[in-house]
Amino acid sequence: MTEEKRKSMRFWFFMSAPLVVGILVFLFTVFPATNFNDTSIRMYAPGRLSFDGRGFRGRVLGNHVLETEFGEIVLHRFARIYSTRYRNVGIIEEVNFTRGRASHNLVVEGMVIPQHVEITFRSFTQQLARLEIAPELLGRYFQELILSSVPLNVGRITFEPPRSAADIMIHFIASEYVTLADTTQIYFDRLQNGLPMLRVLYMYKEDERWVITAAGAGMTSVRRLVETEFTKYRSITFRPDWGEFIEGVLWE
């Protein structure tokens, strides 16, 4: 090889190197990988070209099965997900399930979770953080779930880490009466200012207790076996699975 050819090759190498690097950077930017535990998920995310460091949305390439403590979530090709800035799966949007791009078999405390749900994960542990049963953007109302034989109209299920507010929190609107294992009757006042009253059920697994509170100045009425009238409470505590009544905070 002559010296002239060597110079020509070096010239074209130095001229083409920035282009090659640019193409590689473009490909890694537009086709990033996000993770779910040990699963790497390649995405198509053109919006990442304007990456602001807070995470990005994109379409999944290929099919992937995500294992959780409550069941499996299957992502099909072109499912739209949100990846956190730590490159972990953050949100699986509800539209994926309505359009057949994702499916799941999640069961929480015996409740079979409906397919139309938005799923959020914790950034680092990749555990379930929240299930939005009734995404507000779609105008969907709460969906009925069966919790230990009792129907509840559920809007959200939130999973909290140990030593936080509770292990599981369920936002719901209940049917009017529920009878506990010790025959205690609970009456859920349905309306507040003409609107269905939202309540939260807090599940404490280690302490083996459930607590129900009502939003705002709402109340929950309770009548025990030896009582002839209902007593109004701000919150009530009882054993799991609608077990024995423990105590309540009086409504005043």
N, C-alpha and C positions, 0 to 999 in steps of 0.2 A: 504494500500500500504506500502510495507516494505521500510526501508531506502535504501536498496540496489537498489530497482527499481527506487526510486526517484533520486538517484545519476546517474543511467543509463539514465533516461529521460533527466536530466539536461545536461549530457554529450552529448547526441545526439542533443539536442536543440542547444547548443553552437557550435557543430560541423557543423550542417546544416544551422545555421543562416547566415553565410557568403555566402553560396551557394544560399540561397533564396534571399538575398539582391542582389547578383550578377545577378541572373535571372531577378529580377524586374528592375534593372538598365539597363540590356540588352534590355528588352522589351520596356521600356520607351525611350530608345535611338534609337532603330531600328523602333519603331512604334510611332513616335512623333505626336503631334497635331499642326497644324498651323491654323491661324484664318483669316477670312475675315469678317470684321465688327462683327456681332453677330453669325456668323456661324463658328463652330469648325470642322476642316477637319482632320481626322486621315489619316496618311500616312505610307507607308512602305519605309524606307530610310536607307538601310544598309550602304550607304556611310557616314552616320552620325557618325559611329564608329570612323572615323578619323576627327571628327568635329574640324574646325579651328576657330570657332567663327564668321565666315563671312556669314553664311547661308548654306543651303543644298538643294539638289534635292531629289525628291522621287516620289513614285507612290501613287495616291489617292485611298483610300479604300471607296467604296460606290459611290453614285451619289449625287451631290451637285449643287444647283442653286445659282449663285452669282448675286446679284442685283446691277446695276450701274446706274448712271444718264443717260446713253446712251442706256440702254437695259440690257438684261439678258445674262449671260454666264453660260452654263451648263457643268459641269465636270462629265464625266462618269468614271466608274471603271478603274483603272490603268492609268488614265491620268497622264502625267509627268509634275510636276510643280517645281518651285524654291521657297523655303521659306526663308525669310530674317532672320537675326540673332535675330530679335524682334518677331519671330514666327508669322509673317503675310505673306499671299500670296504675292510673289514678281513678278514672271513671269510665264505666261502660254505659253509654247513653241508652235511654229507653227506646229510641228509634230503631236500634239494632234488633230488638226483640219483635217489634211490630212489623218489621220488614223482612224477618226471617234470616237476618245475618248473625244472629246469636240465639242461644237457648240455654236453659239451666234446669236443674232439678233440686233447687235449694229448699231445705226444710228447716225451720227455726222453731225450737221448742214445740215440735209437733205440728206447726203451722206450715202447710204447703204454700210456698210463695208463688203468686201468679207470675206469668211470663212477662207481663207488661210492668217493668220495674227498672229504675236506674240504680246502678250499683257503684258504690264508692269504696275505695280501699285506703288503708293507712299507708303513708308514704314509705316507711321503712320495713315494717313487719309484714306487709302485704296481707294482713287480715282484713276481714270485712269491717268497714267503718260505718256504713249507712246503706239502707235499702229505702229508696223513695218509691213507695207503692202508688202514690198519686202525684206524679210530676205536675207542678202548677202550670208550667209553660204549655202543656197540652190540654189544660182545662179538665183534666180527669178527676172525678170525685174519688173518695176513699173506696177501697175494695174490701169485700167481706172475706175475712180469714177466720178459721175455727181454732180457738185456743182452749185446749182441754174441754172440748164439747160446747164451749160458749162462743157464739158468733160475735165478732168485733169488726167494725168498719175501720180499717187501718189505713193511715196515711203515710207513716214513716216508722221504720225500725232502726234504732241506733245502737251500735255496739261500742261500749266504752271499756278501756283497759281496767285492770284491777285497781282498787282503791280510788276510783273515780266516782262519778255520780251513781252509777249502777253498772252491772254487767250488761244488761240489755234494757233499753227504753223503747216503749211502744206508744206512739201517738195514735189515739183512737177515738171513735164515737161509738158508744155502746147501745145495745138494746136496753129497754127500761129496767128490767129486773134481772138480778142474778142471785141464786141461792148458794151459799157456801156449804162446805161439808158438815158444819155444825148447825145447819138450818138457819143461820143468820141470813137475813134478806138484805140485799143491796139494791137501792133504787137510784138509778142514774138520771138525774134531772136532765131532760133532753135539750131544753132551750135556754139560751141566755141572750137577752135583748133580741129575741126573735130568730136567733141563729143556733144551729146545733152546737152543743157544748163540747169542746175539745178536752180530752183528758190524757194523762200520761201514766202508763203503768211502768214502774221501776222494778226490775227483777234483780234481787241480790242472791246469787246462787250459794255462796259460802254461808251466809246467815240464814238461808232458807226462808226468805220472806219476800212478799210482793207488797208494793206500796202504790196506791193510786191517788193522784192529785188532780184537781180540776183547774182549768185555765182561769186567770183573772180572779174574780170574786166568786167563782163557781163553787158549788157544794155537791156533796154526795150523801144521800140519806141511808141510814142503817137501822134495822130493827132486829134485835137479838131475840132468842126464843122466849125469854122471860119478860120482854117488853111488849107493850100494847101500841106504842106509837114510834114513829121513826125519829131518829136523832140526826141532826145535820152535822156533817164533818167537812173540814177543809181537805183532810187527807185521811186515808184509812190504811191499816197494815194487817195483813193476814198471811197464812201459810200458802206456799206455792200450789198451783193447780186448783185455785179457788178453795183452798183448805180453810182451817179454823180461823175465826176472827181473833186478832191480837189486841189492837188498840186503834184509837183515832184521835185526831186533833180537831177539837170542836170548832164549828163555824159560828162566829159571833158577829 
